Amino acid sequence: MKQHIIDKIKQYNTIILHRHVRPDPDAYGSQGGLAEIIKATFPEKQVYTVGQEEPTLHFLRRLDQIEDSVYKEALVIVCDTANQARICDQRYKLGKELIKIDHHPNEDPYGDLIWVEEESAACSQMVYELYKTSEGQLKMSDAAARLLYAGIVSDTGRFLYSSTTKETMQYAGELMEYNFNRQELFNSMYEKDEHILKMEGYILQNFKMDRSGVAEIRLTKELLNQFNATQAETSQLVSILGSVKGIQAWVFFIEEDDQIRVRFRSKGPVINGLAMKYGGGGHSLAAGASVYSWEEATSVLEDLKLLIAKK
């Protein structure tokens, strides 16, 4: 499959890369990293990265604004996106051919070519494997290495998550040999503004955990306004409860104007099936969904408690 993808990249003069809505560094890293590899290898090709920009990730990459007509004879590659509903910029359908590269469960097998590896720690790791196994057909650049390294570091929780493998560490080490400022990158990824640190303190003081090790925190619109925090910024905080002794799984409920975002995390029990029940999905230990009332949020919490009780 990797060779088929490389052959398609060679075939097209225009290549447009997409990723999922509400992006994280792995979404930007895989999308932008593959774009930079293609640019380094085929400087004559027109290569674009599109989607709604996330201001907190401007340090990684700025995206392109293109007209619909650019898609007419283009190859479209979607990175790090499990299902079509979550693809940022639905114009991906306008391309001539479509490739899916992802490491989430393949519940929605869209695309003319599909490369999914659920066991991969990050989509950025898959993109590096595409380069590494190309046997010289593709070229790496410093810009690509920086983006792929950021994606791997982020999606492995700085190599703490169980998805981290020997290959993950090996690839990260190889990417470190390229010329980019790792300290500056880490600072941009993990330094937090004062208002986010204060919200982190609020979460640590106010989360609720039952005897089975299930925890929750509810971040209402009023609370977000109180801390002057955006929904995107709260994504930096979802993992902080992982350091709580005795916790098995936890859920963040983050209220937006038209929905309540649900962020699941687990230390062992598989929770993506529960996310799917509520129209979401994700990895076995990290998943998300949406609900539309606090009553429904309470149902999610009760379902999570039942799930943990069965383990």
N, C-alpha and C positions, 0 to 999 in steps of 0.2 A: 504493500500500500504506500509506503514512503516513496518508493521509486515512481509509482504512478503519480503521486502528488508533484514530485520534482519534474516529471515529464510535462505535466499540465502547466506548471510555472514557466517552463521553457517555451511552451507553445504560444502563450498569450503575451501581447504587448502591453495590455492594460490589466492591472491586478488591484483589486479593492479589498481591503481587510476590515472586517467587523469584529465586534465582541459583544459581551452582554451588557444589559442596562445596569445601572448602579455599579460601575466597575470597581475592581480592586487592583492592586499592583500586578497580579498574575494576568488579569484581563489585558491591561495595558502592556505588560511585559511580553506576552505571547503575540499579541497583535502587532505591537511596534517592533519587537525583536525580529519577527519573521519578515516584516516590511524592510527593515534595515539589512537583513541578510540578502533579500532579493535585490535591493538597490546596490549592494556591494558586488553582487555577482553579475547582475545585468543592468549596468548604469543607463542603458538606452531605454529601458522599460519605464512606463508610467505607473508608479506605485502610490496608492493612497491609503491612509488610515482614517476611518470615518466613525461618526457616532457623536452623541452629546458629550461634551467635555465635562469632566469632573474637576472643579477648581482645586481640590485638595491633592490632585495628582498632576497638576501642571508641571511639577518638577521632573516628572518622568518624560512627558511628551505632550506636544500640542497637536491637535488633529486637523484634518483637511476639510475644507468646504468644497463640494463638487456638485455639478449639475446632474440631473437625471440622465442626460444624454451620454455621460461618460460610461454608464453601465452597459450600453448597447452591445459591445463586443468584448466585454470584460469577463475575466475570471474573478469570482468572488470567493474569498476564504473567510470563514467564520471561526474564530478561536474562543475556546473556553466557555462555550454556551451550550447547555444541554438541550434546550428546546427552542423552537422557533419563536414562541411568544416572547422570549427574553432577549432576542437579538436586538441590539440597539441600532436603530435606523432600519426600518422595514423595507427599504429600497433594495436590500440584498436580493430580493426576488427578481430584480430587473436585469441581473447579469446573465451571461450566456451559459455559464456552468458554475456549479456551487460545490465547494469542498468544506466539510466539517472536520475540525481538529479539536478534540476535547478529551477531558479526563473525568467527566461525570458519568453516571450510569446512562446508557444509551436508550432512554425511554422514548425519545423522539428521533428516529434515524433519518433525518433529513439530509439532502445533498446528493450530488451525483457520485462523489467519492466521500467515504466516511472513514476517518481514522480515530478510533476511541480506545483509550487505554485507561481503564478505571483505576488500575493499580499505580499509575504514575502520580507522583507527589504534586505535580503542577503541570499546567499546559505549557508553561515556559520550558519545563524539562523536556517535554515532547518535541518542542521546536528545536531545542539544542540537539536532541537525538536525530532529528531530521537532517540537520547540518552534519553531525558527526558521522552518520552512516552513509552520507552522500559520496564518500570517497573522492573528494575534490570537486564534485559538481557544484557545490555551493561554497560561498566564502563568508567567513565571519568578519565582523568589524567591531571596533571598540564600542560604538553606539549600540549595536545589537547585543553585545556581551553585557553591557550595563543593564539593559532592559530585561534580559533573560535572567540575570543574576537577581535582580530585584523581585521578579515574579516568583522564582524558586524560594528565596528567603521568606517572602511574605506568606506563600501558601503552605510552607512547612512550619510556620510559627518560629522562624529562626532555627529551624532544624529540630524543634522539640516534638513535633507531632509524629505519631506512629507511622504515617505515610512516608516518612523519610527513610530512604534506603541507602545502601552502599553506593549505588549508582548516583543517587542524588548528591551525596557528598563529593563524589569524584567529579561530577559535572560542575558543581559549584567551584571546586578547586581549580578546574581548568579555565572556567570563566574569569576567575580572579587574576589570571595571567595577562588579561587584556588591560588596556590603559584607560581606567576610569577611577574616580575618587570614591572608594568604598566608604570612607568616613563621612563624606558629604552626603552620599546616598543614604546611609543609615540615619543620619541626622534628619534628613528630609522625610524619611519614612516613619521614624519613631519619636521624634520630638513632638510634644503636645503643647498646644496653647494653654494659657492659664485657665481659661473658662472650661476647657475639656478636662483638665486635671481636677478642677473643682467638682465637675460632674462625676468623675471617677470616684472621688471621695464620697459623693452622695450615694452612688451605687453600692459601694462597699459597706456603707452604714445602713442601707435600707433594703437590701435584697432579703428575700424570705426563703428559707430552706426547711423542708420537712425532714422527718426522721429517716425517710428512705433515701435521702440525698438528692432530691429534686428541688431546684431553686428557680426563682423567677424575680424579675424586676420590670416594672411598668414605667415607661418614659412617656408621659402625656405631652400633648402640644404645649400646655401651660408650663410644664417643667422644662421642656426644651427652650421655650422663650425665656424662662427665668435664668437659664444658664447661657443664653444666646448661642445655642448649639443647633446645628443642622442634623437632619437624619443621617446624611453621609458621614458626618464627623463621629456619630455614635458607633459607627462600624469599627472604630479604633478600640472600642471598650468591651466588645462582646466577649472576648477571651479572658478578661481579667478575673472572672470567677473561677477559672480553672485552678487557681492556687488555693482555693478553699478546701481545707481538709474534710474528707467525708462526702464531698459532692460527687454525684454520679452523672447528672445531666442538668442542664439549665436552659432557660428560655428568656430572651429579651422581647418585650412587646414595645414597639416604638410607633407612636401615633403620628400619622400624617394627616393631610387634609381630607383624603378620601379613603383611607385604609389604615390598618394597623400592621406594620411589618413585624413578622415573627422570625426571630433568629434562634435556632437551636444549636446547642453544643453538647457534646457527650465525652465522657472519659472511657467509654467502653460499649455501652448499649447502642445498638444501631438505631438511629433516629430519622433517617431519610424517608423511610416508609410512612412515618407519621406526617412528615412535611408534605409528602405526596397526597395524603388524605385531604389536606387543606389547600390543594392546588399548587403546591410548591415542589421542592426536590432538593437535591444536593448530594453531598458525600455521606458516608455512613456515620461519621461523627460530627459533621458540620453541615447544616442544611437550613433552608429558609422557606417561608410561605407568607401568605397574606390573609388576614381576616378583616371583617368589616364592622365589628362591634366588640365592646368589652365583654359582652355575654359570650360571644364566640371565642374570645381569648381565654375566658375561664374554661370553656370546653377543651381547648387545646391543652391547657395546664392539667386538667383532670385526665386527659388521654395520655399525657406524658407520665403522670404518676402511675397509671395502670400499666403502661409499658415497662417502667422500671420495676414495678412490683412483680412482674412475671419473670424477671431475670434471676 
